[in-house]
Amino acid sequence: MLKSTRKNRACLFHDLNQWLEKETKMFCTILWMFINAKYNGVIWNFTMDEVKAIAKSQNLQWEFDYKNWAYTKDSNDAFLEYLDSKGIEYNCLVTKDDTEVLEWIERWYAVWIGIWVNNKFLNDRKDGKIDWFDYSEFKWNIGHFCNFAKWTARWTITDWKEMCIDSYFVTNSTYDCDIKKVLQEIDQSTKYIIF
């Protein structure tokens, strides 16, 4: 476990919707890292052209398919190589410990949590939140890579908002959810944080 008490002061939301182009519909395996790095303040902005360049490079190496799949580790390595090529300093924490994940989330960091879902999940989020009490009803065979975080307007007294920061937009890039239920019922075991 990496010990840290530092809080994320960046919390920068992205504005790129991967659903808008046929070419980008399978980009969540690459986009999640850009989104995580931006939200956590490692990078301050990115363009879809930068994401497309990594996808193209991965495709030429048979590590990404525009219609079906990507190897998570290869996409992750490609993004970290991208950061290295830009001279950007970062840390990348990889963990399977949900307690550690929740500690980072409590310090306002976005954490990548891959999820296994079905069409019920995709339909339920359309109103901007996950309504179902039992998230296990959503579990199936659609793998999706997205980020989860807690948000509050830190200059006022407000309740925490738990949310998914997605690369597929509903009305925007976020929708409300219960992060503990995600971790207990629909998550993939390995989680990542770029900070």
C-alpha positions in Angstrom: 0.0 0.0 0.0 1.3 3.4 -0.9 0.9 5.8 2.0 -0.2 9.3 1.2 -2.3 12.0 2.9 -2.2 14.4 0.0 -5.5 15.6 -1.4 -6.4 16.0 -5.0 -6.8 19.8 -5.6 -7.2 19.6 -9.4 -10.5 17.6 -10.0 -10.6 18.6 -13.7 -13.5 17.1 -15.7 -13.0 16.1 -19.3 -15.3 17.0 -22.3 -14.7 14.2 -24.9 -17.5 11.8 -25.7 -16.2 8.6 -27.2 -19.6 7.7 -28.6 -19.6 10.5 -31.2 -17.5 8.8 -33.8 -17.5 5.2 -35.1 -13.7 5.1 -34.8 -13.7 6.0 -31.1 -16.4 3.7 -29.8 -14.0 1.2 -28.3 -11.6 3.8 -26.9 -12.5 3.4 -23.2 -9.4 1.2 -22.5 -7.3 4.2 -23.5 -9.6 7.1 -22.6 -9.9 6.1 -19.0 -6.2 6.9 -18.4 -6.5 10.3 -20.0 -9.6 11.1 -17.9 -7.9 9.8 -14.7 -4.7 11.8 -15.3 -6.7 15.0 -16.0 -9.0 14.7 -13.1 -6.1 14.0 -10.8 -4.0 16.9 -12.1 -1.3 15.0 -13.9 -2.3 16.6 -17.2 -4.4 19.7 -17.7 -6.0 18.9 -21.0 -6.0 16.4 -23.9 -7.6 16.0 -27.3 -9.2 13.2 -29.1 -6.4 13.3 -31.7 -3.9 12.4 -28.9 -6.1 9.4 -27.9 -6.5 8.4 -31.6 -2.7 8.4 -32.0 -2.3 5.9 -29.2 -5.1 3.7 -30.5 -3.5 3.7 -34.0 -0.1 2.8 -32.6 -1.7 0.0 -30.5 -3.7 -1.3 -33.5 -0.5 -1.5 -35.6 1.0 -3.7 -32.8 -2.1 -6.0 -32.7 -2.9 -4.7 -29.1 -6.1 -2.8 -30.0 -9.0 -3.6 -32.3 -11.3 -0.8 -33.3 -14.4 -3.1 -33.3 -13.9 -5.5 -30.4 -11.2 -5.2 -27.8 -7.9 -4.1 -26.3 -5.4 -5.5 -23.9 -5.7 -3.5 -20.7 -2.0 -3.8 -19.8 -0.9 -2.8 -23.3 -3.2 0.3 -23.4 -1.9 1.3 -19.9 1.7 0.9 -20.9 1.1 2.9 -24.1 -0.4 5.8 -22.1 2.4 5.8 -19.5 4.9 5.8 -22.4 3.0 8.8 -23.8 3.4 10.6 -20.5 7.1 9.7 -20.4 7.6 11.0 -24.0 6.1 14.4 -22.9 8.4 14.6 -19.8 5.3 14.5 -17.5 6.0 13.3 -14.0 3.4 10.9 -12.5 2.9 8.0 -10.2 0.7 5.0 -11.2 -0.7 3.0 -8.3 -2.1 -0.5 -9.1 -4.0 -2.2 -6.4 -6.6 -4.9 -5.7 -7.3 -3.6 -2.2 -10.7 -1.9 -2.1 -10.0 -0.3 1.3 -7.0 1.4 -0.3 -9.2 2.5 -3.2 -11.8 4.1 -0.9 -9.0 5.9 1.0 -7.9 7.5 -2.3 -11.5 8.4 -3.2 -12.0 10.0 0.2 -9.0 12.3 -0.7 -10.8 13.4 -3.9 -8.9 11.3 -6.4 -10.5 9.6 -9.3 -9.8 5.8 -9.4 -10.2 3.6 -12.4 -12.5 0.7 -11.7 -13.3 -1.6 -14.6 -16.8 -2.9 -14.4 -18.7 -5.9 -15.8 -22.2 -4.8 -16.7 -25.2 -5.6 -18.9 -27.8 -3.5 -20.9 -29.8 -2.9 -17.7 -26.9 -0.8 -16.4 -26.5 1.1 -19.7 -30.2 2.0 -19.7 -30.5 2.8 -15.9 -27.8 5.5 -16.1 -29.7 7.5 -18.7 -31.3 9.7 -16.1 -27.9 10.7 -14.7 -27.8 8.2 -11.8 -27.8 4.5 -11.0 -31.2 3.9 -9.3 -31.2 0.2 -8.6 -30.6 -0.9 -5.0 -29.0 -4.2 -6.0 -26.1 -3.5 -8.4 -25.5 -7.3 -8.9 -28.5 -7.2 -11.3 -26.2 -5.2 -13.6 -23.4 -7.8 -13.8 -22.8 -9.6 -17.0 -20.2 -9.7 -19.8 -19.8 -6.2 -21.1 -16.5 -4.8 -19.8 -16.2 -1.1 -19.5 -13.4 1.1 -18.2 -14.4 4.3 -16.3 -13.4 6.3 -13.3 -15.1 6.8 -10.0 -14.7 9.7 -7.6 -16.4 11.7 -4.8 -17.2 15.3 -5.4 -18.1 18.3 -3.3 -18.0 22.0 -3.9 -15.2 22.5 -1.5 -15.9 26.2 -1.0 -19.4 25.5 0.4 -20.8 23.0 2.8 -22.4 20.3 0.6 -22.9 16.6 0.8 -20.5 14.3 -1.1 -21.6 13.3 -4.5 -20.4 9.8 -5.5 -20.1 9.5 -9.3 -18.8 7.7 -12.3 -16.8 9.8 -14.6 -17.4 8.2 -18.0 -16.1 8.5 -21.5 -19.7 7.7 -22.8 -21.8 10.7 -22.1 -25.4 10.5 -20.9 -26.2 14.2 -20.5 -22.5 14.8 -19.6 -19.5 12.8 -18.5 -20.8 12.0 -15.0 -23.6 10.1 -13.3 -24.4 9.4 -9.7 -23.7 6.0 -8.2 -22.8 4.2 -5.0 -19.1 3.4 -5.2 -19.2 0.7 -2.5 -21.8 -1.2 -4.4 -19.7 -0.9 -7.5 -16.7 -2.4 -5.7 -18.8 -5.1 -4.1 -20.9 -6.2 -7.0 -19.7 -5.3 -10.5 -16.0 -4.4 -10.4 -13.0 -6.0 -11.9 -10.3 -6.8 -9.3 -7.4 -4.5 -10.3 -7.8 -0.7 -9.9 -5.5 2.1 -11.1 -4.8 5.7 -10.0 -2.5 8.1 -11.9 -1.4 11.0 -9.7 
